[in-house]
Amino acid sequence: MREPAVPPDGGLVAVPAPFPEAPVPERRRTARFRLDIAYDGTDFSGWAAQPGRRTVAGVLTDALAVVLRESVALTVAGRTDAGVHATGQVASTDLPAEVDPTRLVRRLARLLPSDVRITAVRPVPAEFDARFAALRRHYRYRIATAPWGADPLRARDTLAWPHPLDLDAVAAASAGLLGEHDFAAFCKRREGATTVRALQRLDWTRGPDGVVEAAVSADAFCHSMVRSLVGALLDVGRGRRAVTWPAALLSRAERASDVGVAPAHGLTLVGVDYPPDDELAARAEVTRRLRVPGGA
């Protein structure tokens, strides 16, 4: 019987070499950046992104994604309600470390709609958190008391008030609200959120044009707090409520149904304060603690 021929390699079958592994792309190095933002809130459904609605965060993240070719998440200092404006809003985000801030601002200016602008971008320490590292927020509420209403060029950010406004009574009532209190009566409660706040400023001034401005500052504000404070104090100013009434509401543990909420369009977030860079982490840690009346 004839033996089968043995191949020269001893009958071993050659196995093709595996494909070389694809190189793992290097992870893009990122850095923390601060964004300063201004917007006319009239045509926005507030800051926070909402499906099917035009929001400030939605418009900004869409524009940033086009410019940077990647999705971007923003942490904001104050989530403004629908119709509320900002000249001093602040957000933080992680962007590619090689981003040129000046070029980014210019590119966004060409892409964004006219009612929102990123006015500045700058690198900040990794500990910078626009929300939790903030020391205080500053708001202004504008009220036109002239019989003909608000100046047409300022009608979108000024409330036309057709009633008398006793600023002495309003100032006296405002003084009783300063300090750290539970502002539950002036807030729309959110599950799991505290309503304890430290109200640091609540001043009222009348300009030469007759426009009244309320300057309101606090370490933070709960939902609808500023507009509820203004609404309550406007009732004092027109003589519908006693000077002592707003401070008396601080004893309530729930939202006061008899407190009116001032219209959104008169309110503007004008600034946010932060500590020095070496105190950012400590400030964020303090802010994250759940506060109770009389506590931190």
Secondary structure as UniProt FT lines:
FT   TURN            8..11
FT   STRAND          30..39
FT   HELIX           41..43
FT   TURN            51..52
FT   HELIX           56..68
FT   STRAND          75..76
FT   TURN            82..83
FT   STRAND          85..96
FT   TURN            97..98
FT   HELIX           101..111
FT   TURN            114..115
FT   STRAND          116..123
FT   TURN            126..127
FT   TURN            130..133
FT   STRAND          136..144
FT   TURN            147..148
FT   HELIX           152..154
FT   TURN            155..156
FT   STRAND          159..160
FT   HELIX           167..175
FT   TURN            176..177
FT   STRAND          179..182
FT   HELIX           184..186
FT   TURN            191..192
FT   STRAND          196..206
FT   TURN            208..209
FT   STRAND          211..218
FT   TURN            223..224
FT   HELIX           225..237
FT   TURN            238..239
FT   TURN            243..244
FT   HELIX           245..248
FT   HELIX           249..251
FT   TURN            257..258
FT   HELIX           264..266
FT   STRAND          267..273
FT   HELIX           277..279
FT   HELIX           280..288
FT   TURN            293..294
//
